Amino acid sequence: MLVETSPVTVCRQPGVTHRCCVRIGEVSIVLAASSAEDIRLTEELDAFRSETPDCDIEISVEWAQELQRSEGKRLFDSGSLWILYADDAGFVFDFSTPVLGKEPYKRLYVSRDFSEARLLLNRACLSKSSEVYPLEYPLDELLVTNWLALGRGVEVHGCGFVDHESGAHLFLGHSGAGKSTTSLLWKSLRDVRVLSDDRIILRQRENETWMHGTPWHGEAGFASPGKVRIRRIFILEHGDQNEILPLAGNRAVAELFARCFPPFHGHGPLNFTLAYLHYIADSVPCYLYRFLPNPSAVEKILDFCC
Protein backbone atom coordinates (compact mmCIF):
# COMPACT_ATOMS: atom_id res chain seq x y z
CA MET A 1 0.00 0.00 0.00
CA LEU A 2 1.22 3.49 -0.86
CA VAL A 3 2.11 5.57 2.21
CA GLU A 4 1.02 9.18 1.76
CA THR A 5 3.51 11.62 3.29
CA SER A 6 3.87 15.37 3.42
CA PRO A 7 4.92 16.93 0.09
CA VAL A 8 7.59 18.90 1.95
CA THR A 9 9.49 15.69 2.73
CA VAL A 10 9.26 13.78 -0.54
CA CYS A 11 10.87 16.00 -3.16
CA ARG A 12 14.40 15.00 -2.15
CA GLN A 13 13.71 11.29 -1.82
CA PRO A 14 16.40 8.77 -2.93
CA GLY A 15 16.03 7.13 -6.32
CA VAL A 16 15.24 10.31 -8.23
CA THR A 17 17.53 10.16 -11.25
CA HIS A 18 15.66 12.20 -13.89
CA ARG A 19 14.81 15.88 -13.78
CA CYS A 20 13.51 18.49 -16.18
CA CYS A 21 12.58 22.15 -15.76
CA VAL A 22 10.15 24.55 -17.41
CA ARG A 23 10.05 28.30 -16.87
CA ILE A 24 6.73 30.16 -17.26
CA GLY A 25 6.52 33.85 -16.42
CA GLU A 26 9.93 33.50 -14.73
CA VAL A 27 8.48 30.78 -12.47
CA SER A 28 10.70 27.68 -12.58
CA ILE A 29 9.00 24.29 -12.15
CA VAL A 30 11.19 21.20 -11.75
CA LEU A 31 9.89 17.66 -12.27
CA ALA A 32 11.81 14.86 -10.55
CA ALA A 33 11.21 11.13 -11.04
CA SER A 34 12.91 7.75 -11.25
CA SER A 35 11.99 7.37 -14.94
CA ALA A 36 12.44 9.77 -17.85
CA GLU A 37 9.00 8.80 -19.13
CA ASP A 38 7.43 10.17 -15.96
CA ILE A 39 8.65 13.71 -16.64
CA ARG A 40 7.51 13.91 -20.25
CA LEU A 41 6.34 17.37 -21.41
CA THR A 42 3.52 18.30 -23.76
CA GLU A 43 4.44 20.02 -27.02
CA GLU A 44 3.26 23.37 -25.64
CA LEU A 45 5.34 23.04 -22.47
CA ASP A 46 8.41 21.80 -24.30
CA ALA A 47 8.84 25.28 -25.79
CA PHE A 48 9.22 26.56 -22.20
CA ARG A 49 11.89 24.05 -21.21
CA SER A 50 14.71 25.65 -19.24
CA GLU A 51 18.17 24.72 -18.01
CA THR A 52 18.14 27.21 -15.16
CA PRO A 53 19.56 25.97 -11.83
CA ASP A 54 16.93 27.99 -9.97
CA CYS A 55 13.85 26.18 -8.69
CA ASP A 56 10.69 27.92 -7.49
CA ILE A 57 8.47 24.82 -7.46
CA GLU A 58 9.81 21.26 -7.21
CA ILE A 59 7.54 18.29 -7.91
CA SER A 60 8.21 14.65 -7.13
CA VAL A 61 6.39 12.42 -9.64
CA GLU A 62 5.30 8.94 -8.50
CA TRP A 63 2.82 6.20 -9.39
CA ALA A 64 0.03 4.88 -7.14
CA GLN A 65 -1.73 1.59 -7.84
CA GLU A 66 -5.03 3.39 -7.27
CA LEU A 67 -6.42 6.59 -5.77
CA GLN A 68 -9.65 6.97 -3.84
CA ARG A 69 -11.64 10.16 -3.62
CA SER A 70 -10.27 12.55 -1.02
CA GLU A 71 -12.07 12.85 2.30
CA GLY A 72 -10.41 16.13 3.27
CA LYS A 73 -12.04 19.52 3.68
CA ARG A 74 -13.18 20.74 0.29
CA LEU A 75 -12.05 24.32 -0.39
CA PHE A 76 -13.00 24.83 -4.03
CA ASP A 77 -14.65 22.88 -6.86
CA SER A 78 -13.74 24.04 -10.36
CA GLY A 79 -16.83 22.37 -11.78
CA SER A 80 -14.71 20.62 -14.38
CA LEU A 81 -11.43 18.72 -13.96
CA TRP A 82 -10.23 19.52 -10.43
CA ILE A 83 -11.26 19.95 -6.80
CA LEU A 84 -9.11 21.56 -4.10
CA TYR A 85 -8.95 20.18 -0.55
CA ALA A 86 -7.20 21.26 2.64
CA ASP A 87 -4.43 19.03 3.98
CA ASP A 88 -2.45 19.08 7.24
CA ALA A 89 0.73 19.94 5.30
CA GLY A 90 -0.86 22.21 2.69
CA PHE A 91 -3.31 21.57 -0.14
CA VAL A 92 -4.51 18.64 -2.26
CA PHE A 93 -5.68 18.94 -5.87
CA ASP A 94 -7.65 15.99 -7.22
CA PHE A 95 -8.03 15.70 -11.01
CA SER A 96 -10.77 13.55 -12.50
CA THR A 97 -12.74 13.13 -15.71
CA PRO A 98 -15.56 10.74 -16.72
CA VAL A 99 -13.36 9.62 -19.62
CA LEU A 100 -10.99 7.93 -17.13
CA GLY A 101 -13.56 6.86 -14.52
CA LYS A 102 -14.93 8.17 -11.23
CA GLU A 103 -11.70 8.17 -9.22
CA PRO A 104 -8.93 10.81 -9.52
CA TYR A 105 -6.49 10.06 -12.34
CA LYS A 106 -3.87 12.13 -10.54
CA ARG A 107 -3.45 13.88 -7.20
CA LEU A 108 -1.17 16.77 -6.26
CA TYR A 109 -0.05 17.34 -2.68
CA VAL A 110 1.48 20.81 -2.41
CA SER A 111 2.97 22.82 0.45
CA ARG A 112 1.26 26.02 1.58
CA ASP A 113 3.91 28.18 -0.07
CA PHE A 114 3.60 26.18 -3.31
CA SER A 115 7.35 25.55 -3.40
CA GLU A 116 7.26 21.74 -3.05
CA ALA A 117 4.78 19.15 -4.24
CA ARG A 118 4.19 15.45 -4.68
CA LEU A 119 2.28 14.28 -7.74
CA LEU A 120 0.68 10.81 -7.70
CA LEU A 121 -0.41 9.27 -11.00
CA ASN A 122 -3.18 6.67 -10.79
CA ARG A 123 -2.01 3.53 -12.54
CA ALA A 124 -5.54 2.09 -12.52
CA CYS A 125 -6.72 5.01 -14.67
CA LEU A 126 -3.64 5.72 -16.78
CA SER A 127 -2.24 2.22 -17.46
CA LYS A 128 -3.78 2.15 -20.95
CA SER A 129 -2.55 5.62 -21.89
CA SER A 130 0.33 5.47 -24.36
CA GLU A 131 1.82 8.73 -23.07
CA VAL A 132 1.32 10.49 -19.73
CA TYR A 133 2.21 14.14 -19.17
CA PRO A 134 2.37 14.93 -15.43
CA LEU A 135 2.21 18.73 -15.90
CA GLU A 136 -0.56 18.59 -18.47
CA TYR A 137 -3.03 21.52 -18.31
CA PRO A 138 -4.62 22.60 -15.99
CA LEU A 139 -2.12 21.39 -13.36
CA ASP A 140 0.72 23.57 -14.68
CA GLU A 141 -1.48 26.67 -14.71
CA LEU A 142 -2.81 26.02 -11.20
CA LEU A 143 0.71 25.79 -9.81
CA VAL A 144 1.85 29.02 -11.46
CA THR A 145 -1.24 31.10 -10.64
CA ASN A 146 -1.19 30.05 -6.98
CA TRP A 147 2.55 30.69 -6.67
CA LEU A 148 2.14 34.13 -8.25
CA ALA A 149 -0.75 35.01 -5.93
CA LEU A 150 1.59 34.81 -2.92
CA GLY A 151 2.78 38.35 -3.62
CA ARG A 152 4.46 37.87 -7.00
CA GLY A 153 2.13 38.56 -9.95
CA VAL A 154 -1.11 37.69 -11.71
CA GLU A 155 -2.32 35.78 -14.76
CA VAL A 156 -4.80 37.57 -17.03
CA HIS A 157 -7.11 36.49 -19.81
CA GLY A 158 -5.57 38.28 -22.76
CA CYS A 159 -3.43 38.30 -25.86
CA GLY A 160 -0.07 40.01 -25.95
CA PHE A 161 2.50 40.55 -28.65
CA VAL A 162 5.50 42.64 -29.65
CA ASP A 163 5.34 44.65 -32.85
CA HIS A 164 8.73 45.19 -34.48
CA GLU A 165 8.04 48.91 -34.95
CA SER A 166 5.43 49.97 -32.37
CA GLY A 167 6.45 47.83 -29.40
CA ALA A 168 4.35 45.86 -26.92
CA HIS A 169 0.56 45.55 -27.08
CA LEU A 170 -1.68 43.89 -24.49
CA PHE A 171 -5.39 43.24 -25.02
CA LEU A 172 -7.52 41.68 -22.27
CA GLY A 173 -10.84 39.99 -22.99
CA HIS A 174 -13.36 37.40 -21.93
CA SER A 175 -13.86 34.28 -24.04
CA GLY A 176 -15.23 35.37 -27.40
CA ALA A 177 -14.11 38.99 -27.02
CA GLY A 178 -11.67 38.71 -29.93
CA LYS A 179 -8.26 37.84 -28.50
CA SER A 180 -7.41 35.19 -31.10
CA THR A 181 -8.95 37.35 -33.84
CA THR A 182 -6.79 40.28 -32.76
CA SER A 183 -3.66 38.11 -32.66
CA LEU A 184 -4.33 36.74 -36.15
CA LEU A 185 -5.05 40.21 -37.55
CA TRP A 186 -1.79 41.65 -36.25
CA LYS A 187 0.15 38.57 -37.33
CA SER A 188 -1.20 38.84 -40.88
CA LEU A 189 -0.53 42.57 -41.21
CA ARG A 190 2.52 43.31 -39.09
CA ASP A 191 5.89 41.92 -38.06
CA VAL A 192 4.88 40.72 -34.59
CA ARG A 193 5.89 38.04 -32.09
CA VAL A 194 2.80 36.77 -30.25
CA LEU A 195 3.46 35.78 -26.63
CA SER A 196 0.01 34.24 -26.22
CA ASP A 197 -3.44 34.64 -27.71
CA ASP A 198 -5.26 33.70 -24.49
CA ARG A 199 -3.20 33.80 -21.24
CA ILE A 200 -0.63 36.39 -20.17
CA ILE A 201 1.30 36.73 -16.89
CA LEU A 202 1.94 40.20 -15.43
CA ARG A 203 4.85 40.77 -13.04
CA GLN A 204 6.87 43.68 -11.73
CA ARG A 205 10.48 44.30 -12.66
CA GLU A 206 12.28 47.40 -11.39
CA ASN A 207 8.95 49.18 -10.70
CA GLU A 208 7.68 48.47 -14.22
CA THR A 209 4.98 46.05 -15.37
CA TRP A 210 6.10 43.30 -17.73
CA MET A 211 3.99 40.77 -19.59
CA HIS A 212 5.14 37.19 -20.12
CA GLY A 213 4.00 34.61 -22.62
CA THR A 214 2.48 31.31 -21.45
CA PRO A 215 1.92 27.86 -22.98
CA TRP A 216 -1.85 28.18 -22.43
CA HIS A 217 -2.88 29.42 -25.85
CA GLY A 218 -6.29 30.03 -27.42
CA GLU A 219 -7.84 29.13 -30.75
CA ALA A 220 -5.04 30.73 -32.75
CA GLY A 221 -2.43 28.53 -31.03
CA PHE A 222 0.17 31.21 -30.26
CA ALA A 223 2.47 30.61 -27.28
CA SER A 224 5.96 31.96 -26.65
CA PRO A 225 8.19 32.21 -23.54
CA GLY A 226 9.13 35.83 -24.30
CA LYS A 227 8.56 38.89 -22.11
CA VAL A 228 8.32 42.65 -22.61
CA ARG A 229 7.51 45.81 -20.67
CA ILE A 230 4.01 47.18 -21.27
CA ARG A 231 2.99 50.84 -21.56
CA ARG A 232 -0.82 50.49 -21.78
CA ILE A 233 -3.64 47.94 -21.51
CA PHE A 234 -6.70 47.64 -23.74
CA ILE A 235 -9.94 45.88 -22.72
CA LEU A 236 -11.41 44.22 -25.81
CA GLU A 237 -15.08 44.44 -26.78
CA HIS A 238 -16.79 44.00 -30.14
CA GLY A 239 -18.30 47.24 -31.42
CA ASP A 240 -19.94 49.01 -34.37
CA GLN A 241 -16.80 51.07 -34.87
CA ASN A 242 -13.23 51.29 -33.63
CA GLU A 243 -13.38 53.29 -30.41
CA ILE A 244 -10.88 53.82 -27.58
CA LEU A 245 -12.20 55.07 -24.23
CA PRO A 246 -10.03 55.76 -21.15
CA LEU A 247 -10.61 53.75 -17.97
CA ALA A 248 -9.43 54.86 -14.56
CA GLY A 249 -9.76 54.18 -10.84
CA ASN A 250 -12.15 51.50 -9.62
CA ARG A 251 -13.62 50.98 -13.09
CA ALA A 252 -10.21 50.01 -14.46
CA VAL A 253 -9.55 47.68 -11.50
CA ALA A 254 -12.94 46.02 -11.94
CA GLU A 255 -12.31 45.39 -15.63
CA LEU A 256 -8.88 43.94 -14.90
CA PHE A 257 -10.17 41.73 -12.09
CA ALA A 258 -12.97 40.36 -14.29
CA ARG A 259 -10.30 39.14 -16.71
CA CYS A 260 -7.76 37.63 -14.32
CA PHE A 261 -7.32 34.24 -12.60
CA PRO A 262 -7.11 34.73 -8.82
CA PRO A 263 -7.20 31.79 -6.38
CA PHE A 264 -10.50 31.89 -4.48
CA HIS A 265 -9.61 29.53 -1.64
CA GLY A 266 -7.91 32.07 0.65
CA HIS A 267 -8.19 35.71 1.66
CA GLY A 268 -4.44 36.35 1.42
CA PRO A 269 -3.96 35.49 -2.27
CA LEU A 270 -7.22 37.22 -3.21
CA ASN A 271 -6.32 40.39 -1.31
CA PHE A 272 -2.89 40.49 -2.95
CA THR A 273 -4.42 40.10 -6.41
CA LEU A 274 -6.78 43.02 -5.82
CA ALA A 275 -3.99 45.19 -4.43
CA TYR A 276 -1.73 44.34 -7.35
CA LEU A 277 -4.43 45.18 -9.90
CA HIS A 278 -4.92 48.53 -8.15
CA TYR A 279 -1.20 49.15 -8.53
CA ILE A 280 -1.29 48.25 -12.23
CA ALA A 281 -4.33 50.47 -12.87
CA ASP A 282 -2.57 53.39 -11.15
CA SER A 283 0.69 52.97 -13.05
CA VAL A 284 -0.36 51.69 -16.50
CA PRO A 285 -2.98 53.56 -18.60
CA CYS A 286 -6.03 51.37 -19.25
CA TYR A 287 -8.56 51.75 -22.08
CA LEU A 288 -11.77 50.16 -23.29
CA TYR A 289 -11.32 49.21 -26.93
CA ARG A 290 -14.45 48.54 -28.98
CA PHE A 291 -13.31 47.29 -32.35
CA LEU A 292 -14.25 45.91 -35.74
CA PRO A 293 -12.60 42.57 -36.65
CA ASN A 294 -10.81 43.87 -39.74
CA PRO A 295 -7.52 45.64 -40.58
CA SER A 296 -8.91 49.02 -39.51
CA ALA A 297 -8.69 47.82 -35.88
CA VAL A 298 -4.91 47.51 -36.21
CA GLU A 299 -4.58 50.96 -37.80
CA LYS A 300 -6.65 52.49 -34.97
CA ILE A 301 -4.23 51.18 -32.33
CA LEU A 302 -1.15 52.21 -34.32
CA ASP A 303 -2.51 55.75 -34.77
CA PHE A 304 -3.35 55.95 -31.05
CA CYS A 305 -0.05 54.58 -29.77
CA CYS A 306 2.32 56.21 -32.21
HELIX and SHEET records of a PDB file:
HELIX    1   1 PRO A    7  THR A    9  5                                   3    
HELIX    2   2 ALA A   36  ILE A   39  5                                   4    
HELIX    3   3 GLU A   43  ASP A   46  1                                   4    
HELIX    4   4 PRO A   98  LEU A  100  5                                   3    
HELIX    5   5 ARG A  123  LEU A  126  1                                   4    
HELIX    6   6 LEU A  139  LEU A  148  1                                  10    
HELIX    7   7 LYS A  179  LEU A  189  1                                  11    
HELIX    8   8 GLY A  249  PHE A  257  1                                   9    
HELIX    9   9 HIS A  267  SER A  283  1                                  17    
HELIX   10  10 PRO A  295  CYS A  305  1                                  11    
SHEET    1   A 9 ARG A  49  SER A  50  0                                        
SHEET    2   A 9 HIS A  18  ILE A  24 -1                                        
SHEET    3   A 9 VAL A  27  ALA A  33 -1                                        
SHEET    4   A 9 ILE A  57  ALA A  64  1                                        
SHEET    5   A 9 GLU A 116  ASN A 122  1                                        
SHEET    6   A 9 LYS A 106  SER A 111 -1                                        
SHEET    7   A 9 GLY A  90  PHE A  95 -1                                        
SHEET    8   A 9 TRP A  82  ASP A  87 -1                                        
SHEET    9   A 9 ARG A  74  ASP A  77 -1                                        
SHEET    1   B 6 VAL A 192  SER A 196  0                                        
SHEET    2   B 6 VAL A 154  ASP A 163 -1                                        
SHEET    3   B 6 GLY A 167  LEU A 172 -1                                        
SHEET    4   B 6 ILE A 233  HIS A 238  1                                        
SHEET    5   B 6 CYS A 286  PHE A 291  1                                        
SHEET    6   B 6 GLU A 243  LEU A 247 -1                                        
SHEET    1   C 5 VAL A 192  SER A 196  0                                        
SHEET    2   C 5 VAL A 154  ASP A 163 -1                                        
SHEET    3   C 5 ARG A 199  ARG A 205 -1                                        
SHEET    4   C 5 GLU A 208  GLY A 213 -1                                        
SHEET    5   C 5 LYS A 227  ARG A 229 -1                                        
END                                                                             
